[in-house]
């Protein structure tokens, strides 16, 4: 398992401290640059409504982007949404 890119890592650390505004800014930057791990973690912010308005469609989009890049965490998050019907029609 590789370490996340510095911006992504800093965003995850901010999230873990509860600094959702900083987490959002860092993760959005890394996500927009195509970082799959940032996409998944930004998706968590949207799924949980931490620092942003909850938006299950945006979470799904971000998880899907990460999964298409081969991110196992993105695949897992996407599978969870479909398995549990979290913002989508359940499709186990």
N, CA, C and O atoms as a GROMACS GRO file, in nm:
protein
  368
    1UNK      N    1   0.086  -0.118   0.000
    1UNK     CA    2   0.000   0.000   0.000
    1UNK      C    3   0.089   0.123   0.000
    1UNK      O    4   0.177   0.137   0.085
    2UNK      N    5   0.066   0.212  -0.095
    2UNK     CA    6   0.147   0.333  -0.104
    2UNK      C    7   0.090   0.442  -0.014
    2UNK      O    8  -0.029   0.443   0.018
    3UNK      N    9   0.177   0.532   0.026
    3UNK     CA   10   0.133   0.644   0.108
    3UNK      C   11   0.061   0.745   0.019
    3UNK      O   12   0.097   0.762  -0.098
    4UNK      N   13  -0.040   0.811   0.074
    4UNK     CA   14  -0.110   0.912  -0.005
    4UNK      C   15  -0.018   1.029  -0.039
    4UNK      O   16   0.080   1.055   0.030
    5UNK      N   17  -0.051   1.098  -0.147
    5UNK     CA   18   0.023   1.219  -0.184
    5UNK      C   19   0.015   1.319  -0.069
    5UNK      O   20  -0.080   1.316   0.009
    6UNK      N   21   0.114   1.409  -0.058
    6UNK     CA   22   0.117   1.502   0.056
    6UNK      C   23  -0.011   1.583   0.076
    6UNK      O   24  -0.057   1.599   0.189
    7UNK      N   25  -0.069   1.634  -0.031
    7UNK     CA   26  -0.192   1.713  -0.016
    7UNK      C   27  -0.306   1.626   0.034
    7UNK      O   28  -0.384   1.668   0.119
    8UNK      N   29  -0.315   1.506  -0.020
    8UNK     CA   30  -0.420   1.413   0.023
    8UNK      C   31  -0.398   1.375   0.169
    8UNK      O   32  -0.493   1.374   0.248
    9UNK      N   33  -0.276   1.344   0.204
    9UNK     CA   34  -0.245   1.306   0.343
    9UNK      C   35  -0.279   1.420   0.438
    9UNK      O   36  -0.337   1.397   0.544
   10UNK      N   37  -0.244   1.544   0.401
   10UNK     CA   38  -0.276   1.660   0.485
   10UNK      C   39  -0.428   1.677   0.497
   10UNK      O   40  -0.478   1.713   0.604
   11UNK      N   41  -0.500   1.651   0.389
   11UNK     CA   42  -0.646   1.660   0.393
   11UNK      C   43  -0.706   1.555   0.484
   11UNK      O   44  -0.801   1.583   0.559
   12UNK      N   45  -0.652   1.434   0.479
   12UNK     CA   46  -0.702   1.327   0.566
   12UNK      C   47  -0.671   1.358   0.713
   12UNK      O   48  -0.753   1.332   0.801
   13UNK      N   49  -0.554   1.414   0.738
   13UNK     CA   50  -0.518   1.451   0.875
   13UNK      C   51  -0.609   1.561   0.927
   13UNK      O   52  -0.651   1.558   1.042
   14UNK      N   53  -0.641   1.660   0.841
   14UNK     CA   54  -0.733   1.767   0.880
   14UNK      C   55  -0.871   1.708   0.912
   14UNK      O   56  -0.935   1.747   1.009
   15UNK      N   57  -0.915   1.614   0.828
   15UNK     CA   58  -1.044   1.549   0.853
   15UNK      C   59  -1.044   1.480   0.989
   15UNK      O   60  -1.140   1.492   1.065
   16UNK      N   61  -0.938   1.407   1.018
   16UNK     CA   62  -0.930   1.333   1.145
   16UNK      C   63  -0.927   1.426   1.266
   16UNK      O   64  -0.967   1.387   1.375
   17UNK      N   65  -0.881   1.549   1.246
   17UNK     CA   66  -0.883   1.650   1.354
   17UNK      C   67  -1.018   1.720   1.364
   17UNK      O   68  -1.042   1.796   1.458
   18UNK      N   69  -1.106   1.695   1.268
   18UNK     CA   70  -1.236   1.762   1.267
   18UNK      C   71  -1.233   1.897   1.198
   18UNK      O   72  -1.329   1.973   1.206
   19UNK      N   73  -1.122   1.928   1.128
   19UNK     CA   74  -1.110   2.053   1.054
   19UNK      C   75  -1.161   2.029   0.912
   19UNK      O   76  -1.083   2.015   0.818
   20UNK      N   77  -1.293   2.023   0.900
   20UNK     CA   78  -1.354   1.984   0.775
   20UNK      C   79  -1.334   2.087   0.663
   20UNK      O   80  -1.324   2.050   0.546
   21UNK      N   81  -1.326   2.215   0.698
   21UNK     CA   82  -1.305   2.317   0.595
   21UNK      C   83  -1.168   2.299   0.530
   21UNK      O   84  -1.155   2.304   0.408
   22UNK      N   85  -1.066   2.276   0.611
   22UNK     CA   86  -0.930   2.254   0.557
   22UNK      C   87  -0.926   2.121   0.482
   22UNK      O   88  -0.866   2.112   0.375
   23UNK      N   89  -0.989   2.019   0.537
   23UNK     CA   90  -0.993   1.889   0.471
   23UNK      C   91  -1.056   1.904   0.332
   23UNK      O   92  -1.004   1.850   0.234
   24UNK      N   93  -1.167   1.976   0.325
   24UNK     CA   94  -1.235   1.995   0.198
   24UNK      C   95  -1.142   2.063   0.097
   24UNK      O   96  -1.127   2.017  -0.016
   25UNK      N   97  -1.079   2.172   0.139
   25UNK     CA   98  -0.993   2.248   0.048
   25UNK      C   99  -0.879   2.161  -0.006
   25UNK      O  100  -0.853   2.162  -0.126
   26UNK      N  101  -0.814   2.089   0.081
   26UNK     CA  102  -0.700   2.006   0.039
   26UNK      C  103  -0.746   1.888  -0.047
   26UNK      O  104  -0.686   1.859  -0.150
   27UNK      N  105  -0.851   1.821  -0.003
   27UNK     CA  106  -0.899   1.705  -0.078
   27UNK      C  107  -0.959   1.744  -0.212
   27UNK      O  108  -0.943   1.671  -0.310
   28UNK      N  109  -1.026   1.859  -0.219
   28UNK     CA  110  -1.083   1.907  -0.346
   28UNK      C  111  -0.969   1.932  -0.445
   28UNK      O  112  -0.978   1.893  -0.562
   29UNK      N  113  -0.862   1.996  -0.399
   29UNK     CA  114  -0.748   2.024  -0.487
   29UNK      C  115  -0.688   1.895  -0.541
   29UNK      O  116  -0.666   1.882  -0.661
   30UNK      N  117  -0.663   1.800  -0.452
   30UNK     CA  118  -0.603   1.673  -0.494
   30UNK      C  119  -0.700   1.592  -0.580
   30UNK      O  120  -0.658   1.527  -0.676
   31UNK      N  121  -0.827   1.595  -0.546
   31UNK     CA  122  -0.928   1.522  -0.624
   31UNK      C  123  -0.937   1.577  -0.766
   31UNK      O  124  -0.942   1.502  -0.862
   32UNK      N  125  -0.940   1.709  -0.776
   32UNK     CA  126  -0.948   1.773  -0.909
   32UNK      C  127  -0.825   1.742  -0.993
   32UNK      O  128  -0.831   1.744  -1.116
   33UNK      N  129  -0.713   1.713  -0.926
   33UNK     CA  130  -0.590   1.676  -0.996
   33UNK      C  131  -0.588   1.527  -1.033
   33UNK      O  132  -0.493   1.480  -1.096
   34UNK      N  133  -0.694   1.454  -0.994
   34UNK     CA  134  -0.705   1.314  -1.033
   34UNK      C  135  -0.658   1.212  -0.931
   34UNK      O  136  -0.647   1.094  -0.963
   35UNK      N  137  -0.631   1.255  -0.809
   35UNK     CA  138  -0.584   1.164  -0.704
   35UNK      C  139  -0.701   1.079  -0.655
   35UNK      O  140  -0.796   1.131  -0.595
   36UNK      N  141  -0.694   0.948  -0.680
   36UNK     CA  142  -0.805   0.857  -0.646
   36UNK      C  143  -0.832   0.854  -0.496
   36UNK      O  144  -0.948   0.850  -0.455
   37UNK      N  145  -0.727   0.854  -0.414
   37UNK     CA  146  -0.748   0.849  -0.270
   37UNK      C  147  -0.816   0.977  -0.221
   37UNK      O  148  -0.900   0.972  -0.131
   38UNK      N  149  -0.782   1.089  -0.280
   38UNK     CA  150  -0.848   1.215  -0.245
   38UNK      C  151  -0.995   1.210  -0.287
   38UNK      O  152  -1.082   1.260  -0.216
   39UNK      N  153  -1.022   1.150  -0.402
   39UNK     CA  154  -1.160   1.141  -0.449
   39UNK      C  155  -1.245   1.062  -0.350
   39UNK      O  156  -1.356   1.104  -0.318
   40UNK      N  157  -1.195   0.950  -0.304
   40UNK     CA  158  -1.269   0.868  -0.208
   40UNK      C  159  -1.294   0.948  -0.079
   40UNK      O  160  -1.406   0.952  -0.029
   41UNK      N  161  -1.189   1.010  -0.028
   41UNK     CA  162  -1.202   1.081   0.099
   41UNK      C  163  -1.290   1.205   0.086
   41UNK      O  164  -1.362   1.239   0.180
   42UNK      N  165  -1.284   1.273  -0.028
   42UNK     CA  166  -1.376   1.383  -0.052
   42UNK      C  167  -1.519   1.330  -0.060
   42UNK      O  168  -1.613   1.394  -0.012
   43UNK      N  169  -1.534   1.214  -0.120
   43UNK     CA  170  -1.666   1.150  -0.125
   43UNK      C  171  -1.721   1.125   0.014
   43UNK      O  172  -1.841   1.140   0.037
   44UNK      N  173  -1.635   1.087   0.108
   44UNK     CA  174  -1.680   1.066   0.247
   44UNK      C  175  -1.735   1.196   0.306
   44UNK      O  176  -1.835   1.194   0.377
   45UNK      N  177  -1.669   1.309   0.276
   45UNK     CA  178  -1.720   1.437   0.327
   45UNK      C  179  -1.862   1.460   0.276
   45UNK      O  180  -1.951   1.498   0.353
   46UNK      N  181  -1.883   1.435   0.147
   46UNK     CA  182  -2.016   1.455   0.089
   46UNK      C  183  -2.116   1.353   0.144
   46UNK      O  184  -2.230   1.388   0.172
   47UNK      N  185  -2.075   1.229   0.158
   47UNK     CA  186  -2.166   1.125   0.206
   47UNK      C  187  -2.212   1.155   0.349
   47UNK      O  188  -2.326   1.128   0.385
   48UNK      N  189  -2.122   1.210   0.429
   48UNK     CA  190  -2.150   1.234   0.571
   48UNK      C  191  -2.193   1.376   0.601
   48UNK      O  192  -2.235   1.405   0.713
   49UNK      N  193  -2.184   1.464   0.504
   49UNK     CA  194  -2.220   1.604   0.528
   49UNK      C  195  -2.123   1.673   0.622
   49UNK      O  196  -2.163   1.759   0.700
   50UNK      N  197  -1.996   1.638   0.614
   50UNK     CA  198  -1.893   1.699   0.699
   50UNK      C  199  -1.826   1.813   0.622
   50UNK      O  200  -1.749   1.789   0.529
   51UNK      N  201  -1.855   1.936   0.662
   51UNK     CA  202  -1.793   2.052   0.598
   51UNK      C  203  -1.860   2.095   0.469
   51UNK      O  204  -1.826   2.200   0.414
   52UNK      N  205  -1.952   2.016   0.421
   52UNK     CA  206  -2.028   2.046   0.299
   52UNK      C  207  -2.170   1.994   0.321
   52UNK      O  208  -2.194   1.913   0.410
   53UNK      N  209  -2.262   2.042   0.239
   53UNK     CA  210  -2.396   1.986   0.245
   53UNK      C  211  -2.389   1.840   0.199
   53UNK      O  212  -2.323   1.810   0.099
   54UNK      N  213  -2.456   1.752   0.269
   54UNK     CA  214  -2.458   1.612   0.228
   54UNK      C  215  -2.510   1.603   0.085
   54UNK      O  216  -2.610   1.665   0.051
   55UNK      N  217  -2.441   1.526   0.004
   55UNK     CA  218  -2.478   1.511  -0.137
   55UNK      C  219  -2.438   1.370  -0.181
   55UNK      O  220  -2.323   1.346  -0.220
   56UNK      N  221  -2.533   1.279  -0.175
   56UNK     CA  222  -2.505   1.139  -0.207
   56UNK      C  223  -2.468   1.120  -0.354
   56UNK      O  224  -2.390   1.030  -0.387
   57UNK      N  225  -2.523   1.204  -0.442
   57UNK     CA  226  -2.488   1.193  -0.584
   57UNK      C  227  -2.341   1.229  -0.606
   57UNK      O  228  -2.272   1.162  -0.683
   58UNK      N  229  -2.294   1.334  -0.539
   58UNK     CA  230  -2.154   1.373  -0.552
   58UNK      C  231  -2.062   1.267  -0.491
   58UNK      O  232  -1.957   1.237  -0.546
   59UNK      N  233  -2.102   1.212  -0.377
   59UNK     CA  234  -2.024   1.105  -0.317
   59UNK      C  235  -2.013   0.987  -0.414
   59UNK      O  236  -1.904   0.932  -0.434
   60UNK      N  237  -2.124   0.950  -0.474
   60UNK     CA  238  -2.125   0.839  -0.570
   60UNK      C  239  -2.034   0.869  -0.689
   60UNK      O  240  -1.959   0.782  -0.734
   61UNK      N  241  -2.040   0.990  -0.740
   61UNK     CA  242  -1.956   1.030  -0.853
   61UNK      C  243  -1.808   1.018  -0.817
   61UNK      O  244  -1.728   0.966  -0.895
   62UNK      N  245  -1.772   1.067  -0.699
   62UNK     CA  246  -1.632   1.062  -0.656
   62UNK      C  247  -1.585   0.919  -0.633
   62UNK      O  248  -1.475   0.883  -0.674
   63UNK      N  249  -1.668   0.838  -0.568
   63UNK     CA  250  -1.632   0.698  -0.548
   63UNK      C  251  -1.612   0.628  -0.682
   63UNK      O  252  -1.519   0.548  -0.698
   64UNK      N  253  -1.700   0.658  -0.778
   64UNK     CA  254  -1.692   0.596  -0.910
   64UNK      C  255  -1.563   0.636  -0.981
   64UNK      O  256  -1.499   0.553  -1.045
   65UNK      N  257  -1.526   0.764  -0.971
   65UNK     CA  258  -1.402   0.810  -1.033
   65UNK      C  259  -1.283   0.732  -0.976
   65UNK      O  260  -1.198   0.684  -1.049
   66UNK      N  261  -1.280   0.721  -0.844
   66UNK     CA  262  -1.170   0.651  -0.778
   66UNK      C  263  -1.168   0.503  -0.819
   66UNK      O  264  -1.062   0.447  -0.846
   67UNK      N  265  -1.286   0.440  -0.822
   67UNK     CA  266  -1.295   0.299  -0.857
   67UNK      C  267  -1.246   0.275  -1.000
   67UNK      O  268  -1.178   0.176  -1.026
   68UNK      N  269  -1.281   0.365  -1.091
   68UNK     CA  270  -1.236   0.351  -1.231
   68UNK      C  271  -1.084   0.357  -1.242
   68UNK      O  272  -1.027   0.306  -1.338
   69UNK      N  273  -1.020   0.420  -1.145
   69UNK     CA  274  -0.873   0.428  -1.145
   69UNK      C  275  -0.810   0.308  -1.075
   69UNK      O  276  -0.688   0.299  -1.064
   70UNK      N  277  -0.894   0.216  -1.028
   70UNK     CA  278  -0.842   0.096  -0.964
   70UNK      C  279  -0.830   0.106  -0.813
   70UNK      O  280  -0.770   0.019  -0.750
   71UNK      N  281  -0.887   0.210  -0.753
   71UNK     CA  282  -0.881   0.226  -0.608
   71UNK      C  283  -0.970   0.124  -0.539
   71UNK      O  284  -1.091   0.122  -0.559
   72UNK      N  285  -0.909   0.039  -0.458
   72UNK     CA  286  -0.988  -0.061  -0.385
   72UNK      C  287  -1.080   0.007  -0.284
   72UNK      O  288  -1.191  -0.041  -0.260
   73UNK      N  289  -1.036   0.117  -0.225
   73UNK     CA  290  -1.122   0.188  -0.130
   73UNK      C  291  -1.240   0.251  -0.204
   73UNK      O  292  -1.352   0.254  -0.152
   74UNK      N  293  -1.215   0.302  -0.324
   74UNK     CA  294  -1.324   0.356  -0.406
   74UNK      C  295  -1.424   0.248  -0.442
   74UNK      O  296  -1.545   0.270  -0.438
   75UNK      N  297  -1.373   0.129  -0.478
   75UNK     CA  298  -1.461   0.017  -0.511
   75UNK      C  299  -1.543  -0.024  -0.390
   75UNK      O  300  -1.662  -0.053  -0.402
   76UNK      N  301  -1.480  -0.027  -0.275
   76UNK     CA  302  -1.549  -0.064  -0.153
   76UNK      C  303  -1.659   0.037  -0.119
   76UNK      O  304  -1.771  -0.002  -0.086
   77UNK      N  305  -1.626   0.165  -0.128
   77UNK     CA  306  -1.725   0.269  -0.098
   77UNK      C  307  -1.842   0.263  -0.195
   77UNK      O  308  -1.958   0.279  -0.156
   78UNK      N  309  -1.813   0.238  -0.321
   78UNK     CA  310  -1.917   0.226  -0.423
   78UNK      C  311  -2.004   0.104  -0.394
   78UNK      O  312  -2.127   0.111  -0.401
   79UNK      N  313  -1.941  -0.007  -0.361
   79UNK     CA  314  -2.015  -0.128  -0.327
   79UNK      C  315  -2.104  -0.109  -0.206
   79UNK      O  316  -2.216  -0.159  -0.203
   80UNK      N  317  -2.054  -0.037  -0.106
   80UNK     CA  318  -2.133  -0.010   0.015
   80UNK      C  319  -2.260   0.066  -0.022
   80UNK      O  320  -2.368   0.032   0.024
   81UNK      N  321  -2.246   0.169  -0.105
   81UNK     CA  322  -2.362   0.249  -0.142
   81UNK      C  323  -2.469   0.161  -0.208
   81UNK      O  324  -2.587   0.173  -0.176
   82UNK      N  325  -2.427   0.074  -0.300
   82UNK     CA  326  -2.524  -0.011  -0.368
   82UNK      C  327  -2.576  -0.123  -0.278
   82UNK      O  328  -2.693  -0.160  -0.287
   83UNK      N  329  -2.492  -0.177  -0.193
   83UNK     CA  330  -2.535  -0.283  -0.104
   83UNK      C  331  -2.638  -0.233  -0.004
   83UNK      O  332  -2.736  -0.302   0.027
   84UNK      N  333  -2.616  -0.111   0.048
   84UNK     CA  334  -2.703  -0.056   0.152
   84UNK      C  335  -2.806   0.044   0.100
   84UNK      O  336  -2.887   0.094   0.178
   85UNK      N  337  -2.804   0.073  -0.028
   85UNK     CA  338  -2.900   0.168  -0.082
   85UNK      C  339  -2.877   0.308  -0.028
   85UNK      O  340  -2.973   0.381  -0.002
   86UNK      N  341  -2.754   0.345  -0.011
   86UNK     CA  342  -2.718   0.477   0.043
   86UNK      C  343  -2.714   0.579  -0.070
   86UNK      O  344  -2.611   0.600  -0.133
   87UNK      N  345  -2.828   0.643  -0.094
   87UNK     CA  346  -2.838   0.743  -0.200
   87UNK      C  347  -2.860   0.686  -0.339
   87UNK      O  348  -2.865   0.759  -0.437
   88UNK      N  349  -2.873   0.553  -0.346
   88UNK     CA  350  -2.899   0.485  -0.472
   88UNK      C  351  -3.002   0.375  -0.447
   88UNK      O  352  -3.030   0.338  -0.333
   89UNK      N  353  -3.056   0.323  -0.555
   89UNK     CA  354  -3.144   0.207  -0.541
   89UNK      C  355  -3.056   0.088  -0.505
   89UNK      O  356  -2.957   0.061  -0.574
   90UNK      N  357  -3.089   0.016  -0.399
   90UNK     CA  358  -3.006  -0.099  -0.360
   90UNK      C  359  -2.990  -0.198  -0.476
   90UNK      O  360  -3.086  -0.230  -0.547
   91UNK      N  361  -2.867  -0.245  -0.492
   91UNK     CA  362  -2.839  -0.342  -0.596
   91UNK      C  363  -2.722  -0.430  -0.552
   91UNK      O  364  -2.610  -0.415  -0.599
   92UNK      N  365  -2.752  -0.524  -0.458
   92UNK     CA  366  -2.645  -0.610  -0.406
   92UNK      C  367  -2.586  -0.697  -0.515
   92UNK      O  368  -2.495  -0.775  -0.489
   0.00000   0.00000   0.00000
